[in-house]
Amino acid sequence: MVQEMSRIQFDNRDGVTLTGTLELPPGGHYRATAVFAHCFTCGRDIRAAREITRALADADIAVLRFDFTGLGESEGDFADTTFSSNLDDLEDAAEYLGEELEPPQLLVGHSLGGAAVLAVAERLDSVQAIATIAAPSSPTNVLKHFDEHLDEIAESGSAEVDLAGRSFRIRRDFVEDARSHDLDERLARLKRALLVLHSPVDRTVYIEHAQRIFAAARHPKSFVSLDHADHLLSRTEDAKYAARVIAAWAGRFLEIDKPEAEEGVLVRGRTADGFLCRLQAGSHALIADEPQANGGNDHGPDPYQYLASALGACTVMTLNMYARHKKWPVERVSCRVRHSRIHAEDCEHCETTSGKVDRLEREITIEGDIDVDQRQRMLEIADRCPVHRTLESEIEVTSKLGSL
């Protein structure tokens, strides 16, 4: 069985062992690959990284996220790193992914990782799309985190600085290297689809950075505002929103073959995601969830809403087809379906006499210049829609265990 999430290790060009997580779609079947680059001095397991790679995996994109040299579980000394060495780590990660699966078609970067994926993309012919989250328009933006030490670094060659409560040694090479990179030139020749996500209230990397990135890049390019989110997307709802946006956007620009139409509907869900499920109906991807009142996150319709939708859709299709056949001047048919449970004794036509029964109540609106008799006839035809007949007929449901 292919593991859906596994800890991996690979050596970079300097012989340093880097540690990462390779997240695969459920069942291990992927249709594209991606590399995720984390924020400055963060790690691969920060919430934004976990949520985004999980959402991409659920969209059938295999994702490698890893710790840059000297961070997290990766070996090496952070003091020896520069922005340029981060680009080398990214290129080496892409090479590893290509050997294990396929070269990455998508790059996703958070904060300085966003600047890094913009800078490294020209080295990777396989990359077709790039998404940045809270990315600076220049790697020099990170220098403001320790600007009071810049003179000491220039004079002494290095300094110990405090970043987010942790101590790091920053060397002169890091500062000089950050100042040597011009992202504007790289953006002008990027020739990849670009998605820029940024919060207007980000106080670590201001929104003006996103504006500069967006202005410098060529089309196709898109911008999404992460309203109310902080720089690290520390609130789960912000991270999940960014993840869903990236997953939906990526499918438009990656050369992903639509899955072969298979019989039936495939539904997959992770235990860790609560009630959230991914539905694959032929080439169509959908999601299902429960409302917050029932313990879900309301990311999609609940199962009974899908059931009601099936009846409503079949009703509208059937009535429009009937109107076309009769050449009646019907412009539009609408069907609102409500699901409820009622006492059996209140059901006039039910065979069940005790307990409760399910009720699907349809309200059908027909727009067009037709008379009362025609409308009544269409109401009768509504009861002949295939889903209606299925729901009112005897149904057998069988279950068996599938192979892994």
C-alpha positions in Angstrom: 0.0 0.0 0.0 1.3 3.5 -0.9 1.6 5.7 2.1 -0.3 8.9 1.7 2.1 10.9 3.8 5.7 9.8 4.4 8.8 11.3 5.9 11.6 11.4 3.3 15.3 12.5 3.1 17.5 13.5 0.3 20.9 15.0 -0.1 21.4 18.5 -1.5 24.3 19.4 -3.8 26.5 20.1 -0.8 26.0 16.7 0.6 23.7 18.0 3.4 20.8 15.7 4.2 17.4 17.5 4.0 14.2 16.1 5.6 10.8 16.5 4.1 7.3 15.2 3.9 5.9 13.7 0.7 2.1 14.0 0.8 0.2 11.9 -1.8 -3.4 11.9 -2.7 -5.6 9.3 -1.0 -4.7 5.9 -2.5 -1.4 7.3 -3.9 -2.7 8.1 -7.3 -1.6 11.6 -8.4 -2.1 13.7 -11.5 0.5 16.4 -10.9 3.3 17.2 -8.5 4.3 20.2 -6.5 7.0 21.6 -4.2 6.1 23.8 -1.2 8.7 26.3 0.2 8.1 27.4 3.8 8.6 30.9 5.3 11.9 32.4 6.7 13.3 30.4 9.7 10.0 28.4 9.8 9.7 24.7 9.0 7.8 22.3 6.8 5.2 21.6 9.5 3.9 25.1 10.0 0.1 25.2 9.8 0.0 26.9 6.4 2.3 24.3 4.9 0.3 21.4 6.3 -3.1 22.7 5.3 -2.1 23.7 1.8 -0.2 20.5 1.0 -3.2 18.5 2.3 -5.6 20.4 0.1 -3.4 19.9 -2.9 -3.1 16.2 -2.2 -6.9 16.0 -2.0 -7.0 17.6 -5.4 -4.8 14.7 -6.7 -1.5 16.7 -6.6 1.4 15.0 -4.9 3.4 17.6 -2.8 6.8 17.7 -1.3 7.4 20.1 1.5 10.8 20.1 3.2 13.0 21.9 5.8 15.6 24.1 4.3 19.2 23.6 5.3 19.8 24.1 9.0 16.1 24.3 9.9 13.6 21.7 11.3 14.9 18.2 10.9 17.3 19.0 8.1 21.0 18.9 8.7 23.5 21.7 8.2 24.1 25.1 9.8 21.6 27.8 9.2 24.4 30.4 9.5 26.0 28.9 6.3 22.8 29.5 4.3 21.8 32.4 2.0 18.9 33.1 -0.3 20.9 31.6 -3.1 21.4 28.4 -1.1 17.7 28.2 -0.5 17.2 28.3 -4.3 19.7 25.5 -4.6 17.8 23.5 -2.0 14.6 24.0 -3.9 16.1 22.9 -7.2 17.5 19.8 -5.5 14.1 19.1 -4.0 12.6 19.3 -7.4 15.2 16.9 -8.8 14.4 14.5 -6.0 10.7 14.7 -6.7 11.4 14.1 -10.3 13.3 10.9 -9.5 10.7 9.6 -7.1 7.5 10.7 -9.0 7.6 13.4 -11.6 9.3 16.9 -11.9 7.1 19.5 -10.2 4.5 21.3 -12.3 3.5 23.6 -9.4 5.6 25.7 -6.9 4.0 27.1 -3.8 5.9 29.5 -1.5 5.1 31.2 1.8 6.7 34.5 2.8 10.4 34.3 1.8 9.6 30.9 0.4 7.3 32.7 -2.0 10.2 34.9 -3.2 12.3 31.8 -3.5 9.9 30.0 -5.8 9.6 33.1 -8.0 13.4 33.2 -8.3 14.0 29.5 -8.9 11.2 28.9 -11.4 13.3 29.8 -14.4 15.6 26.9 -13.5 12.8 24.4 -13.6 11.4 23.7 -17.1 8.6 21.5 -15.7 7.0 24.3 -13.7 3.8 25.6 -15.2 2.3 27.5 -12.3 3.4 29.3 -9.2 1.4 30.4 -6.1 2.9 32.8 -3.5 1.5 33.5 0.0 2.5 36.7 1.8 5.7 36.9 -0.3 8.0 39.9 -0.3 8.8 41.5 -3.6 12.5 41.3 -2.7 14.5 39.0 -0.3 15.9 42.1 1.3 12.6 42.5 3.2 13.8 39.9 5.7 16.7 42.2 6.7 14.3 44.4 8.5 13.8 41.7 11.1 17.4 42.3 12.3 18.2 45.8 10.9 19.6 46.9 14.3 22.3 44.2 13.8 23.2 45.1 10.2 26.1 47.4 11.2 27.5 44.7 13.5 27.2 42.1 10.7 28.9 44.4 8.2 31.8 45.1 10.7 32.2 41.7 12.4 31.1 39.4 9.6 28.2 37.9 11.6 25.8 38.5 14.6 23.5 36.5 16.8 19.9 37.7 16.2 16.6 36.8 17.8 13.9 35.8 15.3 10.5 34.8 16.6 12.0 33.9 20.0 14.8 31.8 18.5 18.4 32.6 18.2 20.1 32.5 14.7 23.5 33.5 13.5 23.3 35.8 10.5 26.5 36.3 8.4 27.6 39.0 6.0 27.2 36.6 3.1 23.5 36.3 3.8 22.9 40.0 3.8 25.0 40.7 0.7 23.4 37.8 -1.2 19.8 39.0 -0.3 20.7 42.4 -1.8 22.0 40.8 -5.0 18.7 39.3 -6.2 16.4 41.3 -8.4 13.0 39.7 -8.6 11.6 42.3 -11.0 13.8 41.0 -13.8 12.8 37.4 -13.1 9.1 38.2 -12.9 9.3 40.0 -16.3 10.5 36.8 -17.9 8.6 34.3 -15.7 6.2 33.0 -18.4 4.3 30.9 -15.8 0.8 31.3 -14.5 1.0 33.2 -11.2 -1.3 33.4 -8.2 -0.5 36.0 -5.5 -2.3 35.6 -2.2 -1.7 38.3 0.5 -3.5 39.8 3.5 -4.1 43.6 3.5 -3.4 43.6 7.3 -0.1 41.7 7.0 2.3 43.7 9.2 5.3 41.5 8.5 5.3 41.8 4.7 3.1 44.7 3.7 0.4 44.4 0.9 2.5 46.8 -1.3 4.9 43.8 -1.9 2.0 41.8 -3.4 1.2 44.8 -5.6 4.7 45.1 -6.9 4.9 41.3 -7.6 1.6 41.4 -9.4 2.5 44.5 -11.5 5.8 43.1 -12.6 4.5 39.7 -13.6 3.0 38.9 -17.0 -0.4 37.4 -17.6 -1.9 34.9 -16.8 -1.8 36.2 -13.2 -4.4 36.4 -10.4 -4.6 38.1 -7.0 -6.6 36.9 -4.0 -6.9 38.9 -0.8 -6.6 36.9 2.4 -8.7 39.3 4.4 -8.1 39.5 8.2 -5.3 36.8 8.0 -2.0 37.3 9.7 1.4 36.7 8.1 1.7 33.1 9.2 -1.9 32.2 8.5 -2.0 31.1 12.1 -5.8 30.8 12.2 -6.9 27.5 10.8 -9.7 29.0 8.8 -7.3 31.3 7.0 -4.9 28.5 6.1 -7.7 26.3 4.9 -9.1 29.1 2.7 -5.8 29.8 1.1 -5.4 26.0 0.6 -8.8 25.7 -1.2 -8.1 28.7 -3.4 -4.7 27.3 -4.5 -6.0 23.8 -5.1 -8.9 25.2 -7.3 -6.7 27.6 -9.2 -3.9 25.1 -9.9 -6.1 22.7 -11.7 -6.9 25.4 -14.3 -3.2 25.9 -15.3 -1.6 22.5 -14.8 -1.6 20.0 -17.6 -3.7 17.6 -15.6 -5.6 15.0 -17.6 -9.1 14.7 -16.4 -9.6 11.3 -14.6 -11.1 8.6 -16.7 -14.8 8.4 -16.3 -15.4 5.4 -14.0 -18.7 3.9 -13.1 -20.3 5.3 -9.9 -19.1 8.1 -7.6 -15.9 7.9 -5.6 -16.0 9.5 -2.1 -12.9 9.8 0.0 -12.3 11.4 3.4 -9.6 11.5 6.0 -10.3 10.8 9.7 -8.4 14.0 10.6 -10.7 16.2 8.5 -13.8 15.4 10.5 -16.8 15.2 8.2 -15.1 16.7 5.1 -15.2 14.4 2.0 -14.0 14.6 -1.5 -16.3 13.4 -4.2 -15.2 12.3 -7.7 -18.0 12.0 -10.1 -16.5 11.2 -13.5 -14.3 14.2 -14.3 -16.1 16.4 -11.7 -14.6 17.1 -8.3 -16.9 18.1 -5.4 -16.8 18.3 -1.6 -19.2 17.4 1.1 -19.3 18.4 4.8 -21.7 18.9 7.7 -22.8 22.3 9.0 -21.0 23.7 12.0 -24.1 23.0 14.1 -23.5 19.3 13.5 -19.8 19.4 14.2 -18.5 20.1 10.7 -16.9 23.1 9.1 -19.6 23.8 6.4 -17.1 23.6 3.5 -19.7 21.9 1.3 -23.2 20.6 1.1 -24.2 17.8 3.5 -25.3 14.4 2.2 -29.0 15.2 2.4 -28.4 18.4 0.5 -26.8 16.3 -2.2 -29.8 14.0 -2.1 -32.2 16.9 -2.4 -30.0 18.4 -5.2 -30.3 15.1 -7.2 -34.1 15.3 -7.0 -34.1 19.0 -7.9 -31.7 18.7 -10.8 -33.6 15.7 -12.2 -36.9 17.5 -11.9 -35.6 20.6 -13.7 -34.0 18.5 -16.5 -37.1 16.5 -17.0 -39.5 19.5 -17.1 -37.3 21.5 -19.5 -37.0 18.4 -21.8 -40.8 18.0 -21.7 -41.3 21.7 -22.5 -38.9 21.5 -25.5 -40.7 18.4 -26.7 -44.1 20.1 -26.5 -42.6 23.3 -27.9 -44.2 25.2 -25.0 -42.8 28.8 -24.4 -41.2 27.8 -21.1 -38.2 30.1 -20.3 -36.9 28.6 -17.0 -37.8 26.0 -14.4 -36.7 26.2 -10.8 -37.1 23.6 -8.1 -36.5 24.1 -4.4 -36.2 20.9 -2.4 -36.4 20.7 1.4 -35.6 17.6 3.4 -37.2 16.9 6.7 -38.3 14.0 9.0 -41.9 13.8 10.0 -44.0 11.5 12.1 -45.3 8.6 10.1 -48.8 9.2 11.3 -48.7 12.6 9.6 -47.8 11.0 6.2 -51.0 10.4 4.2 -49.5 8.0 1.6 -46.9 6.2 3.7 -47.1 2.5 4.4 -45.1 3.0 7.6 -47.4 3.8 10.5 -45.0 4.4 13.4 -41.8 6.3 14.0 -40.6 8.9 11.5 -40.2 9.0 7.8 -38.1 11.2 5.5 -39.9 13.8 3.4 -38.6 15.6 0.3 -40.8 18.6 -0.4 -40.5 20.2 -3.9 -41.6 23.7 -4.8 -41.5 24.0 -8.6 -41.6 27.4 -10.4 -42.2 27.6 -14.1 -41.4 30.8 -15.9 -43.0 31.3 -19.3 -46.3 32.1 -21.1 -48.2 28.8 -20.5 -51.7 28.3 -19.1 -53.0 26.7 -15.9 -53.6 23.3 -17.6 -50.1 23.2 -19.0 -48.6 24.0 -15.6 -50.6 21.3 -14.0 -49.4 18.8 -16.7 -45.8 19.8 -16.0 -46.4 19.2 -12.3 -47.6 15.7 -13.1 -44.5 15.1 -15.3 -42.3 16.1 -12.4 -43.3 12.9 -10.6 -42.0 10.9 -13.6 -38.4 12.2 -13.3 -36.0 9.2 -12.9 -34.6 10.2 -9.5 -38.2 10.7 -8.2 -39.1 7.2 -9.3 -35.9 5.8 -7.8 -36.6 7.4 -4.4 -40.1 6.1 -4.4 -39.3 2.6 -5.5 -37.7 -0.3 -3.6 -33.9 0.2 -3.4 -31.3 -2.4 -2.6 -27.9 -1.1 -1.2 -25.1 -3.6 -1.0 -21.7 -3.2 0.5 -18.3 -4.9 0.2 -14.7 -4.2 1.1 -12.5 -2.9 -1.7 -8.9 -3.7 -2.3 -6.2 -1.3 -1.1 
